[in-house]
Amino acid sequence: MNHARTSMLLGFGLAAIVGTGIVGCRGERSDKPPRQFFPDMDDQEHFRPQNETEFFADGRSQRPSVPGTVGYGRAPIDHAEAETTGWGEEYGVQRARLLREDKALYSGTTDAPVDDPAHYIDEIPVEVTMDLIRLGQENFDIYCAICHGYEGDGYGTVGDRYAVRPANFHDPKYTNTDDILGRDGYLYSVARNGLYDPAGAMRMPGYAHALDEYEAWAVVAYIRTLQASRGMSIDDDIIPGAERNRLLEQRGTPVGSADQPASQEQIAEGGEQ
């Protein structure tokens, strides 16, 4: 009887100990170091980089690669030769950009005081081509249109629901180069670094993680294209004929037009076929 009672008490005691351990590992916040039940994996022996060691005969803590190891992602390249190939041409362009020392290109700013409009450059420092504008449109539609709208008027899917509407790039202050807001360098700086109010609160996040310098200038070029096209007629002579036809086809025939094709319902009712 006493043996059974002793076994029962030991069982309850063991259960209490296990239960206490489980309760103590519930993941609640604490300023104390976590309990280490098996510390071997947490506190492993290791070498600090570039340190010496007596463990290996050559005294090196960092071990050389074993014979036959293939270096992944690295290969010696003759840049002059690679840039003449189809696959290497774009890498050559990127390399030239990275090696370019140009504050205006990378920051969009000058040495003028921050509160001076001249602090921001007033002209895009890369060649503006159709490829650049198309690249800008692609990235604008991905990162900017959700708030600023596809037309840059501030009526994006998300921006339309804000208490304070995002920037409308067709506002004259964004085209007046005498105003800080109207300078190309300012638009570039905001696209890359974000926008903060005087109190330091973020009003818009920066997109430097997604847009490199060239892509950010492409977005600025596309914003300028949106501004230039505002109010322009499709019949304007500046629009090439082939581009005009493409735009008309993309837009489609206006609803109610006499040239609008008949619907399936009209055909079913014996209408135009």
N, C-alpha and C positions, 0 to 999 in steps of 0.2 A: 504493500500500500504506500509506504513511504517512498519506495523507488518510483512508483507511478507518479506520485505528487511531485517528486524532484524533477522527473522528466518533463512534467507539465509546466512547472515553473521555468525550467530552462528554455522550453519552447516559447513561452510567452516572452521571456527576456530577449531571446534571439529575434523574435518578431518585432519587438519594440525597437531594438537596435537597428534592424534593417529598415523599419518604417521611418525612424528618425533620419537615417541617411538619405532615404528617398525624398522626404520632405525638405531636407536641406539642399536638394539639387533641383528645385522647381524652376530655376532660372530667374528668380526675383532680383531686382536691382540691389546692388550692394557696393560699398566702397572698399570692401575687403577683398583680398586676392581669392580667386576660386579655389575650391578644394581640389587637390591632386591625388587621386586614388592610385593612379599608375603614372608616376611622373617621368618614367624613362623616355616616353615619346615626346614629352614637353621639353625636357632638359637634356637634349642629346649632346654628346661630345661633337664639337665641330671646329674647324679652322677658320680664322678670320682671313679675308682676302689678302693675298700677297705676303702672308706671314711665313716664317721659317718653321720647320718641324724636324725633329729627330726621328720621326716615325719612318720616313722614307729615306733611302740611301742618298738621294740627291738633295735632300733638305728642303724640297719644294712642297708647300701645302696644296698648291693648285696643280693638278696632274695633267700632263700632256695627253693629247688624244691617242688612242690606241691605233696601231697600224691598220690601214684600211678604212679609217673613218672618213666618211664623205661629208664635207661641209655643206650644209643645206642653206640655200638662199644667197650664197656668196660665190662670186667668180671674178677673176681678174678681167677687166674690160679695157680695151683700147678705145678711149672715147672718140678719138678722131675717126676710127674705122667704124665703130658702132653707130655713130650718128648718120652714116651713109646708108644704113639698112632701114627697112621699113619698121621693124620692131623697136629700133633704138632711136629713131628720130624724135619721138615725143620725150624720151628720157633726156635727150640732149637739150631740148627746150627747157625742161624742168631744171636741169643742172645749171643752165645759164641764168635762170631766174634766181636760184638759190645763191649763186656766186655774185649776183649783182648787188653792189653797194649803193643803195638809193633810198634815203629816208622817206622821200615823197611816195615811192612805190609801196613800201612796207608799212608806213604809218599814216600816210595821207596828210602829214603835217609839215610845217616849217618851223623855224626858230622864233617866229613872232610870238608875242604873249598869247596865252590861252583865250583871253577875252577879246582878242582882236580877230576879226573875220579872216585876216591874212594868215592866221595860225593854221588854217586848213587850206590846202591847195584848191584852186578853182578849176582845174582841168585834169581829166583822167590821164595818168602818166603812162598808159599803154595804148597801143594802136587799137582804135575802135573799128572792128570789122563785123561783118554779118555773123561770122562764127562766134565772135565774142558776145554779140547781142543775143544770139540763140542760146549760148551757154548761160547768160544772165537770165533769160526767160525761164530756162529749165530750173535753175536754182531759186529764182524768185517764186515760181509756182510751188516749189517744194517747201521752202522755209518762210516765205514772207506773205504769200497770198492768204493764208489761213487767218491772219489778222488784218492785213492791209488791203485785202481783196485783190482779185486778178487784174483789176484795172488800176490799182494803186490809190483808190479813193477812200480807203479806211473801212469799207463795208465788207470785211471778210466774214467767213462763217463764224469765227470766234469773236473777232473784233466788233462785230455788229451788236454783241451782247454786253460789251463793256460799258460801264457807267461813263467813262471818258473814251471817246472813239480814238483808235490809233491814228497816226499821222496820215493825212490826205496829201499825197505828193503833188496834187494839182493845185494846192494852195499856193498863192504867189510867193510866200516866204520861202518855199522850197525851190524856187527858180531864180530868185534874186541873189546874185552873187555878192551883193553888198551886205547881205545878211549871213551870219554864220550858218544858219540852217540851209541856205541855198547853195552851199559850196560842195563840190564833189568830194573833197576830202572829209567833210563832216559826215556825209552819208556813208562813206566807206568806213569811217571810224566807228559809227554806231553799228553798222552791220557786223563788224568784227568784234567789237568790245562791249556792245550793249549801251543802254542809256540809263542814267541815274538822276534822280531829282536832287535839289540842293541839300536835302537832309541825308542823302546817301542811300535812299531806298531805290531798289532796282525797278525801273519802269519797263525795261525790255532786256531780255538776255542777249548776250553776244553769241555769234555763231562762228567764232574762230575755229571751233572744233570741227565744223562741217565745211567751212568755206576757206580755202587758202587765199592768198593775196590776189591772185589772178582772178579767181572766181568771185571774190568780193567786188573787184572793179567791174567785172562783167555784170553783176547785179546793179551797180550804179549806172552803167551804160544802158541797161534795160529800163531802169526808172526814167532816165532821160528820154528814152524812146517813147515810153508811155506818155510822158509830158508833151513831147513834140506832136504826138498823134492825137492829142485831145482836141476834139472839135473839128478834126480834119475830115473832109468829105471823101467818100470812096471814089468819087470822080476826079479827085485832085490829080493834076498832071504829074505830081512828084511820085505817084504810085505807078510802078511799071505795069503794063497791061497784063502780063502773065500773073503777077502777084495779085492784081485786082480780081482777076477771074478766080484765082484760088480762094481769095477771101470771100467772094460772093458765093462760091460753091460751099465753103465751110459754113457760112452763115445760113444758107438755105433760103428758100423763097418765103417772104413774109406771109403770115397767116392772113387770109382774106384776099390775097392777090389773085387776079384773073388767071395768072399762069400757074396757080397752085394745082398740083395733080389731084385727081379725085381719090377719095378714101375708099377703103374696101367696102364700107357700108354703102357708099353711093353706088359703087359698081353692083353690089348685091341687089340694090333697089332698082336697077335698070338705068342708072345714070351713066356718066361718061366712062368709057372703057378705053 
